[in-house]
Amino acid sequence: WFNLRFKNAVLNDDDSARLTRTNSGTPTDASKGVVGFWLKRANLGIATTLFDSASQAYDMAFQAADNIYSVDHAANLFVTQQLFRDPSAWYHVVLSYDSDQEFESDRNLLYINGKRVTDFSTYAFSATSLAEAWGLTADATAQYIGSSNSNLRYWDGYLSQYFLIDGTSIQNGDYSIGSFGEFNNNVWRPIDITGLTFGTNGYLLDFADSSDLGNDVSGNNNDFTSSGLAAADQMTDTPTTNYCTLNPLTKHL
């Protein structure tokens, strides 16, 4: 099991690291999808992007206040009340999108560490934004993991088991949050998800090949191109091991 270090507030804070891919295939179903990943923060109190699209239709990021938010064409889509300020912890984020749901509140489900988030300071919905951002459309939309499309707000931390499922959702019952993790002694843990069906434009990035960090192991070969990353950025600190790392709150050595 591996993770990918994009930046670290102490060791390589000047890196401009990200993964990019331009969608080229007709999606299985543009109306629904699931994106998920494990993250570990390496810097707090700054705005950093988890993923974005070239059309700026949608991005998901941390605000400087340390909450998670999404933006749809410069307007807030949701902003969590919950703050994420533990640089020693791995957080599991799963976002399930299904524009076919009758009620707007059911179309965009966010889970953190296996539990659905329902406490937002802002919550809205756009029926097309997620499809554009994730590559669930047939057009050639560029996707960015670890930065905004305009080379700003680079992700400062680690990512592990990053996936996209094209054509199904938690809402329609094909998958549940238990398809992506499990509780063990009341702690949310990762599981093997290689047996899932990822759909035409879906992918699974396990970061296991240090010579090809954007390699898709879902069977679709929807590989990402890496920039600002090197083999040394492949790390074995994972949600199952969680090694001690330098604390950005205490930078004196």
C-alpha positions as CSV (number, residue, x, y, z in Angstrom):
1,W,0.0,0.0,0.0
2,F,1.4,3.4,-0.9
3,N,0.5,7.1,-0.8
4,L,1.7,10.0,-2.9
5,R,3.3,13.1,-1.3
6,F,2.3,16.2,-3.2
7,K,3.9,18.7,-0.8
8,N,5.0,18.8,2.7
9,A,5.1,22.0,4.7
10,V,8.5,21.2,6.2
11,L,10.4,19.2,3.6
12,N,9.4,20.2,0.0
13,D,7.0,23.1,0.4
14,D,8.0,24.7,-2.9
15,D,7.0,21.8,-5.1
16,S,4.3,22.5,-7.6
17,A,3.0,18.9,-7.7
18,R,-0.2,17.6,-9.4
19,L,-1.7,14.9,-11.6
20,T,-3.5,15.8,-14.8
21,R,-5.7,13.9,-17.3
22,T,-7.9,14.9,-20.3
23,N,-11.0,12.8,-20.7
24,S,-11.5,11.3,-24.1
25,G,-14.1,8.6,-23.8
26,T,-17.9,8.5,-23.7
27,P,-19.0,7.9,-20.1
28,T,-20.9,5.0,-18.9
29,D,-23.5,7.4,-17.4
30,A,-22.7,11.1,-17.0
31,S,-25.6,11.5,-14.5
32,K,-23.8,9.7,-11.6
33,G,-20.5,8.8,-10.2
34,V,-18.4,8.4,-7.0
35,V,-15.1,9.9,-6.2
36,G,-13.0,9.0,-3.1
37,F,-9.6,9.2,-1.6
38,W,-7.7,9.1,1.7
39,L,-5.9,12.3,2.6
40,K,-3.4,13.4,5.2
41,R,-2.8,17.2,5.6
42,A,0.8,18.6,5.9
43,N,-0.2,22.2,6.4
44,L,-3.1,23.9,8.1
45,G,-4.7,27.4,7.7
46,I,-4.2,27.6,4.0
47,A,-6.4,27.1,0.9
48,T,-5.4,23.9,-1.0
49,T,-7.2,22.1,-3.8
50,L,-8.0,18.4,-3.9
51,F,-9.3,18.3,-7.5
52,D,-10.5,20.7,-10.2
53,S,-11.4,20.9,-13.8
54,A,-10.2,23.0,-16.7
55,S,-13.7,24.5,-17.2
56,Q,-13.8,25.5,-13.5
57,A,-17.1,23.8,-13.4
58,Y,-16.3,22.2,-10.1
59,D,-13.5,22.0,-7.6
60,M,-13.2,20.5,-4.1
61,A,-10.7,22.0,-1.7
62,F,-9.9,23.2,1.8
63,Q,-10.6,26.7,2.9
64,A,-8.0,28.6,5.0
65,A,-10.4,28.0,7.9
66,D,-9.7,24.2,7.5
67,N,-13.1,23.2,6.4
68,I,-13.9,21.3,3.1
69,Y,-15.8,23.2,0.4
70,S,-16.7,22.9,-3.2
71,V,-17.1,25.6,-5.8
72,D,-19.3,25.5,-8.9
73,H,-18.5,28.3,-11.3
74,A,-17.2,30.5,-8.5
75,A,-20.2,30.0,-6.3
76,N,-20.1,27.8,-3.2
77,L,-21.8,24.5,-3.6
78,F,-21.2,23.3,-0.1
79,V,-19.1,24.3,2.9
80,T,-18.7,21.9,5.9
81,Q,-19.2,23.1,9.4
82,Q,-16.7,20.5,10.5
83,L,-13.0,21.5,10.6
84,F,-10.1,19.2,9.8
85,R,-7.1,20.3,11.9
86,D,-5.3,17.0,12.8
87,P,-2.1,16.7,10.7
88,S,-1.4,13.3,12.1
89,A,-4.7,11.8,10.9
90,W,-5.8,10.2,7.7
91,Y,-9.2,11.3,6.5
92,H,-11.3,9.3,4.1
93,V,-13.5,11.4,1.7
94,V,-16.2,10.0,-0.5
95,L,-18.4,12.1,-2.7
96,S,-21.3,10.4,-4.5
97,Y,-23.1,12.3,-7.3
98,D,-26.5,11.4,-8.8
99,S,-28.4,14.0,-10.7
100,D,-31.3,11.6,-11.3
101,Q,-32.4,11.8,-7.6
102,E,-35.7,13.6,-7.2
103,F,-34.6,15.8,-4.2
104,E,-31.7,18.1,-4.5
105,S,-30.4,17.2,-1.0
106,D,-30.0,13.6,-2.2
107,R,-28.0,14.3,-5.3
108,N,-24.7,15.2,-3.7
109,L,-23.7,13.0,-0.7
110,L,-20.4,13.6,1.2
111,Y,-18.9,11.1,3.6
112,I,-16.0,11.6,5.9
113,N,-14.5,8.5,7.6
114,G,-17.6,6.4,6.8
115,K,-20.2,8.8,8.0
116,R,-22.4,11.0,6.0
117,V,-21.9,14.8,6.5
118,T,-25.1,16.6,7.0
119,D,-23.9,19.8,8.8
120,F,-23.1,22.5,6.2
121,S,-22.8,26.2,6.5
122,T,-23.7,26.3,2.7
123,Y,-25.4,23.6,0.7
124,A,-26.6,23.9,-2.9
125,F,-26.6,21.8,-6.0
126,S,-25.9,22.1,-9.7
127,A,-27.1,19.2,-11.9
128,T,-24.1,19.3,-14.3
129,S,-21.1,20.5,-12.4
130,L,-19.7,17.2,-11.1
131,A,-20.1,15.5,-14.4
132,E,-17.9,18.1,-16.1
133,A,-15.3,18.1,-13.4
134,W,-14.8,14.4,-13.0
135,G,-14.7,13.6,-16.7
136,L,-18.1,12.0,-16.8
137,T,-18.9,13.9,-20.0
138,A,-17.9,13.0,-23.6
139,D,-16.0,16.3,-24.1
140,A,-12.2,16.6,-23.6
141,T,-12.4,18.1,-20.1
142,A,-9.0,18.3,-18.3
143,Q,-9.0,17.1,-14.7
144,Y,-6.5,18.1,-12.0
145,I,-5.6,16.3,-8.8
146,G,-3.6,18.3,-6.4
147,S,-4.1,21.9,-7.7
148,S,-6.6,24.2,-9.3
149,N,-6.7,24.4,-13.1
150,S,-4.7,27.7,-13.0
151,N,-1.7,26.3,-11.2
152,L,-2.9,27.7,-7.8
153,R,-3.6,26.3,-4.3
154,Y,-1.4,23.2,-4.7
155,W,-2.4,20.4,-2.4
156,D,-0.2,20.4,0.7
157,G,-0.2,16.8,2.0
158,Y,-0.6,13.2,1.0
159,L,-3.2,11.2,-1.0
160,S,-3.9,7.5,-1.1
161,Q,-6.3,5.1,-2.9
162,Y,-7.7,7.8,-5.2
163,F,-10.6,6.5,-7.3
164,L,-13.5,7.6,-9.6
165,I,-16.4,5.4,-10.5
166,D,-18.3,6.3,-13.6
167,G,-21.9,5.4,-14.1
168,T,-23.2,4.4,-10.6
169,S,-23.7,6.0,-7.2
170,I,-24.4,5.3,-3.6
171,Q,-27.8,6.8,-4.0
172,N,-29.0,4.3,-6.6
173,G,-28.0,1.4,-4.4
174,D,-25.3,-0.2,-6.6
175,Y,-22.7,0.6,-3.9
176,S,-22.8,1.7,-0.3
177,I,-20.2,3.5,1.8
178,G,-19.2,0.1,3.0
179,S,-18.0,-0.7,-0.5
180,F,-15.1,1.6,0.1
181,G,-14.1,1.1,3.8
182,E,-15.1,-0.6,7.0
183,F,-15.3,0.0,10.7
184,N,-12.8,-1.9,12.9
185,N,-13.1,-1.2,16.6
186,N,-15.1,1.9,15.7
187,V,-12.2,3.2,13.5
188,W,-12.8,3.6,9.8
189,R,-10.3,1.6,7.8
190,P,-9.5,1.1,4.1
191,I,-10.4,-2.1,2.2
192,D,-9.3,-3.6,-1.1
193,I,-11.5,-2.0,-3.8
194,T,-9.7,-3.4,-6.9
195,G,-12.7,-5.6,-7.6
196,L,-15.2,-2.8,-8.1
197,T,-16.5,-1.8,-11.5
198,F,-15.2,1.6,-12.3
199,G,-17.0,2.4,-15.6
200,T,-15.6,3.7,-18.8
201,N,-14.0,6.9,-17.5
202,G,-13.3,5.6,-14.0
203,Y,-9.9,5.0,-12.5
204,L,-8.1,3.8,-9.5
205,L,-4.7,5.3,-8.6
206,D,-2.8,3.2,-6.0
207,F,0.6,5.0,-6.5
208,A,2.4,1.6,-6.4
209,D,4.6,2.2,-9.5
210,S,7.2,4.9,-8.5
211,S,8.1,5.2,-12.2
212,D,4.5,5.9,-13.2
213,L,2.8,7.6,-10.3
214,G,-0.4,8.4,-12.3
215,N,-0.9,4.8,-13.4
216,D,-4.5,3.7,-13.4
217,V,-4.9,0.1,-12.0
218,S,-8.7,-0.2,-12.6
219,G,-8.2,-1.9,-15.9
220,N,-9.3,1.1,-17.9
221,N,-5.8,2.6,-18.4
222,N,-7.1,6.1,-17.7
223,D,-3.6,7.2,-16.6
224,F,-2.8,10.6,-15.3
225,T,0.4,12.6,-16.1
226,S,2.4,13.7,-13.1
227,S,4.3,17.0,-12.8
228,G,6.4,18.2,-9.9
229,L,6.5,14.7,-8.6
230,A,9.4,12.2,-8.3
231,A,9.8,8.5,-7.3
232,A,10.8,9.7,-3.9
233,D,7.3,11.1,-3.4
234,Q,5.9,7.6,-3.3
235,M,5.5,7.0,0.5
236,T,4.6,4.0,2.6
237,D,2.9,6.0,5.3
238,T,-0.7,4.9,4.7
239,P,-4.1,4.8,6.5
240,T,-3.2,1.3,7.8
241,T,0.3,2.2,9.1
242,N,0.2,6.0,9.7
243,Y,3.8,6.7,10.4
244,C,4.9,9.6,12.5
245,T,5.5,12.7,10.2
246,L,6.9,16.1,10.8
247,N,4.2,18.3,12.3
248,P,3.5,21.6,10.4
249,L,2.5,23.2,13.7
250,T,6.0,22.7,15.1
251,K,8.6,23.5,12.5
252,H,11.6,23.8,14.7
253,L,14.0,20.9,14.5
